Amino acid sequence: MKSILNAVQKQNIPIKPAIVISNKPSAKGLKIARKLGVQTEIVESKGFQGTRWEYDQKIIH
């Protein structure tokens, strides 16, 4: 994540990330994304009651 966002910042790759999603509020990628003005979202997995598929659906929606 960090490498991708750094490359975007340096304009080494021609993309604009729409969102960075993490299951850890303290993830370094979230901090970097916020500095670059990229939307961030935290979807906690710890304690999630359900299947992996249900968790993935929570992320998608």
PDBQT receptor file of N, H, CA, C and O in Angstrom, charges set to zero:
ATOM      1  N   MET A   1       0.823  -1.177   0.000  1.00  0.00    +0.000 N 
ATOM      2  CA  MET A   1       0.000   0.000   0.000  1.00  0.00    +0.000 C 
ATOM      3  C   MET A   1       0.873   1.249   0.000  1.00  0.00    +0.000 C 
ATOM      4  O   MET A   1       0.666   2.166  -0.794  1.00  0.00    +0.000 OA
ATOM      5  N   LYS A   2       1.843   1.270   0.894  1.00  0.00    +0.000 N 
ATOM      6  H   LYS A   2       2.011   0.524   1.539  1.00  0.00    +0.000 HD
ATOM      7  CA  LYS A   2       2.699   2.447   1.010  1.00  0.00    +0.000 C 
ATOM      8  C   LYS A   2       3.422   2.729  -0.305  1.00  0.00    +0.000 C 
ATOM      9  O   LYS A   2       3.507   3.880  -0.734  1.00  0.00    +0.000 OA
ATOM     10  N   SER A   3       3.938   1.688  -0.939  1.00  0.00    +0.000 N 
ATOM     11  H   SER A   3       3.869   0.754  -0.590  1.00  0.00    +0.000 HD
ATOM     12  CA  SER A   3       4.662   1.860  -2.201  1.00  0.00    +0.000 C 
ATOM     13  C   SER A   3       3.754   2.410  -3.295  1.00  0.00    +0.000 C 
ATOM     14  O   SER A   3       4.156   3.275  -4.073  1.00  0.00    +0.000 OA
ATOM     15  N   ILE A   4       2.541   1.906  -3.345  1.00  0.00    +0.000 N 
ATOM     16  H   ILE A   4       2.214   1.204  -2.713  1.00  0.00    +0.000 HD
ATOM     17  CA  ILE A   4       1.597   2.386  -4.359  1.00  0.00    +0.000 C 
ATOM     18  C   ILE A   4       1.274   3.853  -4.137  1.00  0.00    +0.000 C 
ATOM     19  O   ILE A   4       1.316   4.648  -5.076  1.00  0.00    +0.000 OA
ATOM     20  N   LEU A   5       0.952   4.219  -2.902  1.00  0.00    +0.000 N 
ATOM     21  H   LEU A   5       0.918   3.573  -2.139  1.00  0.00    +0.000 HD
ATOM     22  CA  LEU A   5       0.596   5.613  -2.614  1.00  0.00    +0.000 C 
ATOM     23  C   LEU A   5       1.778   6.550  -2.815  1.00  0.00    +0.000 C 
ATOM     24  O   LEU A   5       1.602   7.681  -3.269  1.00  0.00    +0.000 OA
ATOM     25  N   ASN A   6       2.982   6.092  -2.481  1.00  0.00    +0.000 N 
ATOM     26  H   ASN A   6       3.126   5.174  -2.112  1.00  0.00    +0.000 HD
ATOM     27  CA  ASN A   6       4.168   6.917  -2.726  1.00  0.00    +0.000 C 
ATOM     28  C   ASN A   6       4.379   7.124  -4.222  1.00  0.00    +0.000 C 
ATOM     29  O   ASN A   6       4.727   8.226  -4.647  1.00  0.00    +0.000 OA
ATOM     30  N   ALA A   7       4.177   6.089  -5.020  1.00  0.00    +0.000 N 
ATOM     31  H   ALA A   7       3.895   5.194  -4.674  1.00  0.00    +0.000 HD
ATOM     32  CA  ALA A   7       4.319   6.204  -6.473  1.00  0.00    +0.000 C 
ATOM     33  C   ALA A   7       3.271   7.149  -7.049  1.00  0.00    +0.000 C 
ATOM     34  O   ALA A   7       3.562   7.910  -7.972  1.00  0.00    +0.000 OA
ATOM     35  N   VAL A   8       2.064   7.107  -6.517  1.00  0.00    +0.000 N 
ATOM     36  H   VAL A   8       1.827   6.488  -5.768  1.00  0.00    +0.000 HD
ATOM     37  CA  VAL A   8       1.011   8.025  -6.954  1.00  0.00    +0.000 C 
ATOM     38  C   VAL A   8       1.415   9.458  -6.629  1.00  0.00    +0.000 C 
ATOM     39  O   VAL A   8       1.273  10.354  -7.461  1.00  0.00    +0.000 OA
ATOM     40  N   GLN A   9       1.916   9.667  -5.424  1.00  0.00    +0.000 N 
ATOM     41  H   GLN A   9       2.032   8.939  -4.748  1.00  0.00    +0.000 HD
ATOM     42  CA  GLN A   9       2.318  11.006  -4.995  1.00  0.00    +0.000 C 
ATOM     43  C   GLN A   9       3.422  11.561  -5.891  1.00  0.00    +0.000 C 
ATOM     44  O   GLN A   9       3.427  12.749  -6.210  1.00  0.00    +0.000 OA
ATOM     45  N   LYS A  10       4.348  10.709  -6.294  1.00  0.00    +0.000 N 
ATOM     46  H   LYS A  10       4.344   9.743  -6.034  1.00  0.00    +0.000 HD
ATOM     47  CA  LYS A  10       5.464  11.132  -7.151  1.00  0.00    +0.000 C 
ATOM     48  C   LYS A  10       5.081  11.134  -8.627  1.00  0.00    +0.000 C 
ATOM     49  O   LYS A  10       5.908  11.433  -9.488  1.00  0.00    +0.000 OA
ATOM     50  N   GLN A  11       3.836  10.802  -8.913  1.00  0.00    +0.000 N 
ATOM     51  H   GLN A  11       3.164  10.559  -8.214  1.00  0.00    +0.000 HD
ATOM     52  CA  GLN A  11       3.294  10.734 -10.268  1.00  0.00    +0.000 C 
ATOM     53  C   GLN A  11       4.046   9.726 -11.132  1.00  0.00    +0.000 C 
ATOM     54  O   GLN A  11       4.197   9.925 -12.337  1.00  0.00    +0.000 OA
ATOM     55  N   ASN A  12       4.516   8.642 -10.509  1.00  0.00    +0.000 N 
ATOM     56  H   ASN A  12       4.393   8.481  -9.530  1.00  0.00    +0.000 HD
ATOM     57  CA  ASN A  12       5.186   7.571 -11.247  1.00  0.00    +0.000 C 
ATOM     58  C   ASN A  12       4.189   6.611 -11.885  1.00  0.00    +0.000 C 
ATOM     59  O   ASN A  12       4.523   5.904 -12.836  1.00  0.00    +0.000 OA
ATOM     60  N   ILE A  13       2.977   6.588 -11.366  1.00  0.00    +0.000 N 
ATOM     61  H   ILE A  13       2.706   7.162 -10.594  1.00  0.00    +0.000 HD
ATOM     62  CA  ILE A  13       1.927   5.773 -11.978  1.00  0.00    +0.000 C 
ATOM     63  C   ILE A  13       0.686   6.651 -12.152  1.00  0.00    +0.000 C 
ATOM     64  O   ILE A  13       0.312   7.389 -11.241  1.00  0.00    +0.000 OA
ATOM     65  N   PRO A  14       0.052   6.568 -13.321  1.00  0.00    +0.000 N 
ATOM     66  CA  PRO A  14      -1.054   7.470 -13.650  1.00  0.00    +0.000 C 
ATOM     67  C   PRO A  14      -2.412   6.981 -13.141  1.00  0.00    +0.000 C 
ATOM     68  O   PRO A  14      -3.303   6.666 -13.929  1.00  0.00    +0.000 OA
ATOM     69  N   ILE A  15      -2.557   6.923 -11.831  1.00  0.00    +0.000 N 
ATOM     70  H   ILE A  15      -1.833   7.179 -11.191  1.00  0.00    +0.000 HD
ATOM     71  CA  ILE A  15      -3.839   6.528 -11.252  1.00  0.00    +0.000 C 
ATOM     72  C   ILE A  15      -4.220   7.499 -10.147  1.00  0.00    +0.000 C 
ATOM     73  O   ILE A  15      -3.387   8.256  -9.649  1.00  0.00    +0.000 OA
ATOM     74  N   LYS A  16      -5.485   7.465  -9.775  1.00  0.00    +0.000 N 
ATOM     75  H   LYS A  16      -6.162   6.850 -10.179  1.00  0.00    +0.000 HD
ATOM     76  CA  LYS A  16      -5.953   8.238  -8.633  1.00  0.00    +0.000 C 
ATOM     77  C   LYS A  16      -6.793   7.299  -7.772  1.00  0.00    +0.000 C 
ATOM     78  O   LYS A  16      -7.937   7.002  -8.115  1.00  0.00    +0.000 OA
ATOM     79  N   PRO A  17      -6.234   6.830  -6.657  1.00  0.00    +0.000 N 
ATOM     80  CA  PRO A  17      -6.992   5.918  -5.801  1.00  0.00    +0.000 C 
ATOM     81  C   PRO A  17      -8.280   6.569  -5.302  1.00  0.00    +0.000 C 
ATOM     82  O   PRO A  17      -8.290   7.739  -4.918  1.00  0.00    +0.000 OA
ATOM     83  N   ALA A  18      -9.356   5.803  -5.313  1.00  0.00    +0.000 N 
ATOM     84  H   ALA A  18      -9.349   4.853  -5.625  1.00  0.00    +0.000 HD
ATOM     85  CA  ALA A  18     -10.642   6.320  -4.852  1.00  0.00    +0.000 C 
ATOM     86  C   ALA A  18     -10.810   6.144  -3.355  1.00  0.00    +0.000 C 
ATOM     87  O   ALA A  18     -11.422   6.983  -2.693  1.00  0.00    +0.000 OA
ATOM     88  N   ILE A  19     -10.267   5.053  -2.813  1.00  0.00    +0.000 N 
ATOM     89  H   ILE A  19      -9.770   4.372  -3.351  1.00  0.00    +0.000 HD
ATOM     90  CA  ILE A  19     -10.439   4.759  -1.392  1.00  0.00    +0.000 C 
ATOM     91  C   ILE A  19      -9.381   3.757  -0.944  1.00  0.00    +0.000 C 
ATOM     92  O   ILE A  19      -8.923   2.924  -1.726  1.00  0.00    +0.000 OA
ATOM     93  N   VAL A  20      -9.006   3.853   0.320  1.00  0.00    +0.000 N 
ATOM     94  H   VAL A  20      -9.378   4.530   0.955  1.00  0.00    +0.000 HD
ATOM     95  CA  VAL A  20      -8.128   2.864   0.950  1.00  0.00    +0.000 C 
ATOM     96  C   VAL A  20      -8.917   2.260   2.103  1.00  0.00    +0.000 C 
ATOM     97  O   VAL A  20      -9.410   2.975   2.974  1.00  0.00    +0.000 OA
ATOM     98  N   ILE A  21      -9.030   0.934   2.098  1.00  0.00    +0.000 N 
ATOM     99  H   ILE A  21      -8.629   0.353   1.390  1.00  0.00    +0.000 HD
ATOM    100  CA  ILE A  21      -9.800   0.220   3.114  1.00  0.00    +0.000 C 
ATOM    101  C   ILE A  21      -8.859  -0.647   3.932  1.00  0.00    +0.000 C 
ATOM    102  O   ILE A  21      -7.988  -1.322   3.383  1.00  0.00    +0.000 OA
ATOM    103  N   SER A  22      -9.040  -0.626   5.250  1.00  0.00    +0.000 N 
ATOM    104  H   SER A  22      -9.748  -0.078   5.695  1.00  0.00    +0.000 HD
ATOM    105  CA  SER A  22      -8.224  -1.452   6.134  1.00  0.00    +0.000 C 
ATOM    106  C   SER A  22      -9.087  -2.017   7.250  1.00  0.00    +0.000 C 
ATOM    107  O   SER A  22     -10.128  -1.462   7.600  1.00  0.00    +0.000 OA
ATOM    108  N   ASN A  23      -8.627  -3.134   7.797  1.00  0.00    +0.000 N 
ATOM    109  H   ASN A  23      -7.781  -3.584   7.512  1.00  0.00    +0.000 HD
ATOM    110  CA  ASN A  23      -9.315  -3.689   8.959  1.00  0.00    +0.000 C 
ATOM    111  C   ASN A  23      -8.631  -3.267  10.253  1.00  0.00    +0.000 C 
ATOM    112  O   ASN A  23      -9.060  -3.650  11.341  1.00  0.00    +0.000 OA
ATOM    113  N   LYS A  24      -7.563  -2.476  10.134  1.00  0.00    +0.000 N 
ATOM    114  H   LYS A  24      -7.214  -2.165   9.250  1.00  0.00    +0.000 HD
ATOM    115  CA  LYS A  24      -6.820  -2.012  11.309  1.00  0.00    +0.000 C 
ATOM    116  C   LYS A  24      -6.785  -0.481  11.326  1.00  0.00    +0.000 C 
ATOM    117  O   LYS A  24      -6.214   0.132  10.425  1.00  0.00    +0.000 OA
ATOM    118  N   PRO A  25      -7.388   0.136  12.339  1.00  0.00    +0.000 N 
ATOM    119  CA  PRO A  25      -7.413   1.597  12.415  1.00  0.00    +0.000 C 
ATOM    120  C   PRO A  25      -6.031   2.243  12.436  1.00  0.00    +0.000 C 
ATOM    121  O   PRO A  25      -5.883   3.395  12.031  1.00  0.00    +0.000 OA
ATOM    122  N   SER A  26      -5.024   1.519  12.901  1.00  0.00    +0.000 N 
ATOM    123  H   SER A  26      -5.144   0.582  13.230  1.00  0.00    +0.000 HD
ATOM    124  CA  SER A  26      -3.679   2.088  13.008  1.00  0.00    +0.000 C 
ATOM    125  C   SER A  26      -2.801   1.801  11.790  1.00  0.00    +0.000 C 
ATOM    126  O   SER A  26      -1.597   2.055  11.833  1.00  0.00    +0.000 OA
ATOM    127  N   ALA A  27      -3.371   1.282  10.718  1.00  0.00    +0.000 N 
ATOM    128  H   ALA A  27      -4.348   1.075  10.684  1.00  0.00    +0.000 HD
ATOM    129  CA  ALA A  27      -2.590   0.937   9.524  1.00  0.00    +0.000 C 
ATOM    130  C   ALA A  27      -1.903   2.170   8.945  1.00  0.00    +0.000 C 
ATOM    131  O   ALA A  27      -2.525   3.219   8.777  1.00  0.00    +0.000 OA
ATOM    132  N   LYS A  28      -0.626   2.031   8.647  1.00  0.00    +0.000 N 
ATOM    133  H   LYS A  28      -0.121   1.179   8.784  1.00  0.00    +0.000 HD
ATOM    134  CA  LYS A  28       0.144   3.155   8.103  1.00  0.00    +0.000 C 
ATOM    135  C   LYS A  28      -0.406   3.634   6.767  1.00  0.00    +0.000 C 
ATOM    136  O   LYS A  28      -0.344   4.822   6.452  1.00  0.00    +0.000 OA
ATOM    137  N   GLY A  29      -0.943   2.706   5.985  1.00  0.00    +0.000 N 
ATOM    138  H   GLY A  29      -0.993   1.740   6.241  1.00  0.00    +0.000 HD
ATOM    139  CA  GLY A  29      -1.504   3.080   4.688  1.00  0.00    +0.000 C 
ATOM    140  C   GLY A  29      -2.644   4.073   4.804  1.00  0.00    +0.000 C 
ATOM    141  O   GLY A  29      -2.820   4.921   3.930  1.00  0.00    +0.000 OA
ATOM    142  N   LEU A  30      -3.420   3.976   5.876  1.00  0.00    +0.000 N 
ATOM    143  H   LEU A  30      -3.276   3.287   6.586  1.00  0.00    +0.000 HD
ATOM    144  CA  LEU A  30      -4.515   4.924   6.094  1.00  0.00    +0.000 C 
ATOM    145  C   LEU A  30      -3.981   6.331   6.321  1.00  0.00    +0.000 C 
ATOM    146  O   LEU A  30      -4.518   7.302   5.789  1.00  0.00    +0.000 OA
ATOM    147  N   LYS A  31      -2.929   6.431   7.109  1.00  0.00    +0.000 N 
ATOM    148  H   LYS A  31      -2.493   5.642   7.541  1.00  0.00    +0.000 HD
ATOM    149  CA  LYS A  31      -2.327   7.738   7.400  1.00  0.00    +0.000 C 
ATOM    150  C   LYS A  31      -1.778   8.371   6.122  1.00  0.00    +0.000 C 
ATOM    151  O   LYS A  31      -1.976   9.559   5.872  1.00  0.00    +0.000 OA
ATOM    152  N   ILE A  32      -1.094   7.570   5.328  1.00  0.00    +0.000 N 
ATOM    153  H   ILE A  32      -0.933   6.604   5.532  1.00  0.00    +0.000 HD
ATOM    154  CA  ILE A  32      -0.538   8.071   4.070  1.00  0.00    +0.000 C 
ATOM    155  C   ILE A  32      -1.663   8.504   3.133  1.00  0.00    +0.000 C 
ATOM    156  O   ILE A  32      -1.587   9.563   2.509  1.00  0.00    +0.000 OA
ATOM    157  N   ALA A  33      -2.699   7.685   3.040  1.00  0.00    +0.000 N 
ATOM    158  H   ALA A  33      -2.760   6.825   3.547  1.00  0.00    +0.000 HD
ATOM    159  CA  ALA A  33      -3.830   8.010   2.167  1.00  0.00    +0.000 C 
ATOM    160  C   ALA A  33      -4.481   9.322   2.582  1.00  0.00    +0.000 C 
ATOM    161  O   ALA A  33      -4.796  10.157   1.734  1.00  0.00    +0.000 OA
ATOM    162  N   ARG A  34      -4.681   9.505   3.865  1.00  0.00    +0.000 N 
ATOM    163  H   ARG A  34      -4.425   8.827   4.555  1.00  0.00    +0.000 HD
ATOM    164  CA  ARG A  34      -5.300  10.750   4.353  1.00  0.00    +0.000 C 
ATOM    165  C   ARG A  34      -4.451  11.964   3.993  1.00  0.00    +0.000 C 
ATOM    166  O   ARG A  34      -4.985  13.006   3.614  1.00  0.00    +0.000 OA
ATOM    167  N   LYS A  35      -3.136  11.832   4.111  1.00  0.00    +0.000 N 
ATOM    168  H   LYS A  35      -2.702  10.985   4.419  1.00  0.00    +0.000 HD
ATOM    169  CA  LYS A  35      -2.237  12.939   3.757  1.00  0.00    +0.000 C 
ATOM    170  C   LYS A  35      -2.366  13.308   2.285  1.00  0.00    +0.000 C 
ATOM    171  O   LYS A  35      -2.197  14.469   1.910  1.00  0.00    +0.000 OA
ATOM    172  N   LEU A  36      -2.669  12.309   1.450  1.00  0.00    +0.000 N 
ATOM    173  H   LEU A  36      -2.807  11.366   1.754  1.00  0.00    +0.000 HD
ATOM    174  CA  LEU A  36      -2.812  12.542   0.015  1.00  0.00    +0.000 C 
ATOM    175  C   LEU A  36      -4.239  12.914  -0.374  1.00  0.00    +0.000 C 
ATOM    176  O   LEU A  36      -4.530  13.130  -1.550  1.00  0.00    +0.000 OA
ATOM    177  N   GLY A  37      -5.122  12.986   0.611  1.00  0.00    +0.000 N 
ATOM    178  H   GLY A  37      -4.886  12.810   1.567  1.00  0.00    +0.000 HD
ATOM    179  CA  GLY A  37      -6.504  13.353   0.336  1.00  0.00    +0.000 C 
ATOM    180  C   GLY A  37      -7.353  12.215  -0.203  1.00  0.00    +0.000 C 
ATOM    181  O   GLY A  37      -8.406  12.449  -0.796  1.00  0.00    +0.000 OA
ATOM    182  N   VAL A  38      -6.898  10.980   0.002  1.00  0.00    +0.000 N 
ATOM    183  H   VAL A  38      -6.043  10.790   0.484  1.00  0.00    +0.000 HD
ATOM    184  CA  VAL A  38      -7.647   9.810  -0.449  1.00  0.00    +0.000 C 
ATOM    185  C   VAL A  38      -8.606   9.390   0.665  1.00  0.00    +0.000 C 
ATOM    186  O   VAL A  38      -8.222   9.330   1.833  1.00  0.00    +0.000 OA
ATOM    187  N   GLN A  39      -9.837   9.104   0.300  1.00  0.00    +0.000 N 
ATOM    188  H   GLN A  39     -10.149   9.152  -0.649  1.00  0.00    +0.000 HD
ATOM    189  CA  GLN A  39     -10.837   8.658   1.275  1.00  0.00    +0.000 C 
ATOM    190  C   GLN A  39     -10.372   7.363   1.923  1.00  0.00    +0.000 C 
ATOM    191  O   GLN A  39      -9.780   6.512   1.259  1.00  0.00    +0.000 OA
ATOM    192  N   THR A  40     -10.636   7.210   3.211  1.00  0.00    +0.000 N 
ATOM    193  H   THR A  40     -11.117   7.902   3.750  1.00  0.00    +0.000 HD
ATOM    194  CA  THR A  40     -10.281   5.984   3.924  1.00  0.00    +0.000 C 
ATOM    195  C   THR A  40     -11.506   5.404   4.617  1.00  0.00    +0.000 C 
ATOM    196  O   THR A  40     -12.452   6.117   4.953  1.00  0.00    +0.000 OA
ATOM    197  N   GLU A  41     -11.462   4.108   4.818  1.00  0.00    +0.000 N 
ATOM    198  H   GLU A  41     -10.694   3.530   4.545  1.00  0.00    +0.000 HD
ATOM    199  CA  GLU A  41     -12.551   3.414   5.503  1.00  0.00    +0.000 C 
ATOM    200  C   GLU A  41     -11.950   2.279   6.319  1.00  0.00    +0.000 C 
ATOM    201  O   GLU A  41     -11.046   1.580   5.861  1.00  0.00    +0.000 OA
ATOM    202  N   ILE A  42     -12.461   2.104   7.526  1.00  0.00    +0.000 N 
ATOM    203  H   ILE A  42     -13.196   2.672   7.898  1.00  0.00    +0.000 HD
ATOM    204  CA  ILE A  42     -12.021   1.012   8.391  1.00  0.00    +0.000 C 
ATOM    205  C   ILE A  42     -13.190   0.048   8.541  1.00  0.00    +0.000 C 
ATOM    206  O   ILE A  42     -14.288   0.438   8.938  1.00  0.00    +0.000 OA
ATOM    207  N   VAL A  43     -12.936  -1.218   8.217  1.00  0.00    +0.000 N 
ATOM    208  H   VAL A  43     -12.044  -1.535   7.894  1.00  0.00    +0.000 HD
ATOM    209  CA  VAL A  43     -13.941  -2.266   8.371  1.00  0.00    +0.000 C 
ATOM    210  C   VAL A  43     -13.319  -3.308   9.291  1.00  0.00    +0.000 C 
ATOM    211  O   VAL A  43     -12.555  -4.170   8.854  1.00  0.00    +0.000 OA
ATOM    212  N   GLU A  44     -13.657  -3.214  10.557  1.00  0.00    +0.000 N 
ATOM    213  H   GLU A  44     -14.277  -2.515  10.911  1.00  0.00    +0.000 HD
ATOM    214  CA  GLU A  44     -13.061  -4.095  11.573  1.00  0.00    +0.000 C 
ATOM    215  C   GLU A  44     -13.394  -5.555  11.297  1.00  0.00    +0.000 C 
ATOM    216  O   GLU A  44     -14.540  -5.899  11.009  1.00  0.00    +0.000 OA
ATOM    217  N   SER A  45     -12.386  -6.402  11.386  1.00  0.00    +0.000 N 
ATOM    218  H   SER A  45     -11.455  -6.122  11.619  1.00  0.00    +0.000 HD
ATOM    219  CA  SER A  45     -12.615  -7.841  11.228  1.00  0.00    +0.000 C 
ATOM    220  C   SER A  45     -12.611  -8.554  12.578  1.00  0.00    +0.000 C 
ATOM    221  O   SER A  45     -13.199  -9.625  12.725  1.00  0.00    +0.000 OA
ATOM    222  N   LYS A  46     -11.950  -7.957  13.549  1.00  0.00    +0.000 N 
ATOM    223  H   LYS A  46     -11.472  -7.087  13.429  1.00  0.00    +0.000 HD
ATOM    224  CA  LYS A  46     -11.875  -8.577  14.869  1.00  0.00    +0.000 C 
ATOM    225  C   LYS A  46     -13.273  -8.613  15.488  1.00  0.00    +0.000 C 
ATOM    226  O   LYS A  46     -13.945  -7.588  15.601  1.00  0.00    +0.000 OA
ATOM    227  N   GLY A  47     -13.683  -9.789  15.875  1.00  0.00    +0.000 N 
ATOM    228  H   GLY A  47     -13.137 -10.622  15.783  1.00  0.00    +0.000 HD
ATOM    229  CA  GLY A  47     -14.988  -9.943  16.492  1.00  0.00    +0.000 C 
ATOM    230  C   GLY A  47     -16.145 -10.019  15.514  1.00  0.00    +0.000 C 
ATOM    231  O   GLY A  47     -17.301 -10.102  15.926  1.00  0.00    +0.000 OA
ATOM    232  N   PHE A  48     -15.843  -9.993  14.208  1.00  0.00    +0.000 N 
ATOM    233  H   PHE A  48     -14.904  -9.926  13.873  1.00  0.00    +0.000 HD
ATOM    234  CA  PHE A  48     -16.923 -10.063  13.221  1.00  0.00    +0.000 C 
ATOM    235  C   PHE A  48     -17.610 -11.414  13.318  1.00  0.00    +0.000 C 
ATOM    236  O   PHE A  48     -16.956 -12.456  13.272  1.00  0.00    +0.000 OA
ATOM    237  N   GLN A  49     -18.903 -11.395  13.449  1.00  0.00    +0.000 N 
ATOM    238  H   GLN A  49     -19.434 -10.549  13.487  1.00  0.00    +0.000 HD
ATOM    239  CA  GLN A  49     -19.688 -12.624  13.554  1.00  0.00    +0.000 C 
ATOM    240  C   GLN A  49     -20.269 -12.947  12.184  1.00  0.00    +0.000 C 
ATOM    241  O   GLN A  49     -21.249 -12.334  11.762  1.00  0.00    +0.000 OA
ATOM    242  N   GLY A  50     -19.683 -13.879  11.510  1.00  0.00    +0.000 N 
ATOM    243  H   GLY A  50     -18.886 -14.376  11.853  1.00  0.00    +0.000 HD
ATOM    244  CA  GLY A  50     -20.173 -14.264  10.194  1.00  0.00    +0.000 C 
ATOM    245  C   GLY A  50     -19.082 -14.966   9.408  1.00  0.00    +0.000 C 
ATOM    246  O   GLY A  50     -17.974 -15.179   9.901  1.00  0.00    +0.000 OA
ATOM    247  N   THR A  51     -19.414 -15.317   8.188  1.00  0.00    +0.000 N 
ATOM    248  H   THR A  51     -20.313 -15.144   7.787  1.00  0.00    +0.000 HD
ATOM    249  CA  THR A  51     -18.463 -16.011   7.326  1.00  0.00    +0.000 C 
ATOM    250  C   THR A  51     -17.524 -15.014   6.657  1.00  0.00    +0.000 C 
ATOM    251  O   THR A  51     -17.757 -13.806   6.691  1.00  0.00    +0.000 OA
ATOM    252  N   ARG A  52     -16.484 -15.522   6.061  1.00  0.00    +0.000 N 
ATOM    253  H   ARG A  52     -16.294 -16.504   6.033  1.00  0.00    +0.000 HD
ATOM    254  CA  ARG A  52     -15.555 -14.660   5.312  1.00  0.00    +0.000 C 
ATOM    255  C   ARG A  52     -16.294 -13.968   4.169  1.00  0.00    +0.000 C 
ATOM    256  O   ARG A  52     -16.061 -12.791   3.890  1.00  0.00    +0.000 OA
ATOM    257  N   TRP A  53     -17.191 -14.713   3.506  1.00  0.00    +0.000 N 
ATOM    258  H   TRP A  53     -17.380 -15.669   3.732  1.00  0.00    +0.000 HD
ATOM    259  CA  TRP A  53     -17.969 -14.141   2.420  1.00  0.00    +0.000 C 
ATOM    260  C   TRP A  53     -18.796 -12.957   2.918  1.00  0.00    +0.000 C 
ATOM    261  O   TRP A  53     -18.862 -11.925   2.250  1.00  0.00    +0.000 OA
ATOM    262  N   GLU A  54     -19.421 -13.097   4.075  1.00  0.00    +0.000 N 
ATOM    263  H   GLU A  54     -19.367 -13.935   4.618  1.00  0.00    +0.000 HD
ATOM    264  CA  GLU A  54     -20.230 -12.014   4.644  1.00  0.00    +0.000 C 
ATOM    265  C   GLU A  54     -19.360 -10.807   4.982  1.00  0.00    +0.000 C 
ATOM    266  O   GLU A  54     -19.776  -9.665   4.789  1.00  0.00    +0.000 OA
ATOM    267  N   TYR A  55     -18.162 -11.058   5.483  1.00  0.00    +0.000 N 
ATOM    268  H   TYR A  55     -17.824 -11.986   5.640  1.00  0.00    +0.000 HD
ATOM    269  CA  TYR A  55     -17.234  -9.957   5.782  1.00  0.00    +0.000 C 
ATOM    270  C   TYR A  55     -16.843  -9.241   4.492  1.00  0.00    +0.000 C 
ATOM    271  O   TYR A  55     -16.831  -8.011   4.435  1.00  0.00    +0.000 OA
ATOM    272  N   ASP A  56     -16.524 -10.018   3.459  1.00  0.00    +0.000 N 
ATOM    273  H   ASP A  56     -16.533 -11.017   3.505  1.00  0.00    +0.000 HD
ATOM    274  CA  ASP A  56     -16.167  -9.424   2.168  1.00  0.00    +0.000 C 
ATOM    275  C   ASP A  56     -17.315  -8.591   1.613  1.00  0.00    +0.000 C 
ATOM    276  O   ASP A  56     -17.085  -7.526   1.040  1.00  0.00    +0.000 OA
ATOM    277  N   GLN A  57     -18.539  -9.061   1.775  1.00  0.00    +0.000 N 
ATOM    278  H   GLN A  57     -18.725  -9.927   2.240  1.00  0.00    +0.000 HD
ATOM    279  CA  GLN A  57     -19.701  -8.310   1.312  1.00  0.00    +0.000 C 
ATOM    280  C   GLN A  57     -19.840  -6.992   2.072  1.00  0.00    +0.000 C 
ATOM    281  O   GLN A  57     -20.251  -5.984   1.496  1.00  0.00    +0.000 OA
ATOM    282  N   LYS A  58     -19.505  -6.996   3.343  1.00  0.00    +0.000 N 
ATOM    283  H   LYS A  58     -19.172  -7.815   3.810  1.00  0.00    +0.000 HD
ATOM    284  CA  LYS A  58     -19.550  -5.769   4.144  1.00  0.00    +0.000 C 
ATOM    285  C   LYS A  58     -18.569  -4.741   3.581  1.00  0.00    +0.000 C 
ATOM    286  O   LYS A  58     -18.865  -3.546   3.545  1.00  0.00    +0.000 OA
ATOM    287  N   ILE A  59     -17.414  -5.208   3.148  1.00  0.00    +0.000 N 
ATOM    288  H   ILE A  59     -17.174  -6.178   3.178  1.00  0.00    +0.000 HD
ATOM    289  CA  ILE A  59     -16.414  -4.311   2.565  1.00  0.00    +0.000 C 
ATOM    290  C   ILE A  59     -16.912  -3.741   1.239  1.00  0.00    +0.000 C 
ATOM    291  O   ILE A  59     -16.781  -2.545   0.979  1.00  0.00    +0.000 OA
ATOM    292  N   ILE A  60     -17.476  -4.598   0.415  1.00  0.00    +0.000 N 
ATOM    293  H   ILE A  60     -17.582  -5.570   0.626  1.00  0.00    +0.000 HD
ATOM    294  CA  ILE A  60     -17.938  -4.178  -0.914  1.00  0.00    +0.000 C 
ATOM    295  C   ILE A  60     -19.079  -3.174  -0.819  1.00  0.00    +0.000 C 
ATOM    296  O   ILE A  60     -19.162  -2.249  -1.627  1.00  0.00    +0.000 OA
ATOM    297  N   HIS A  61     -19.950  -3.350   0.156  1.00  0.00    +0.000 N 
ATOM    298  H   HIS A  61     -19.883  -4.102   0.812  1.00  0.00    +0.000 HD
ATOM    299  CA  HIS A  61     -21.131  -2.494   0.260  1.00  0.00    +0.000 C 
ATOM    300  C   HIS A  61     -20.929  -1.542   1.390  1.00  0.00    +0.000 C 
ATOM    301  O   HIS A  61     -21.800  -0.718   1.666  1.00  0.00    +0.000 OA
TER     302      HIS A  61
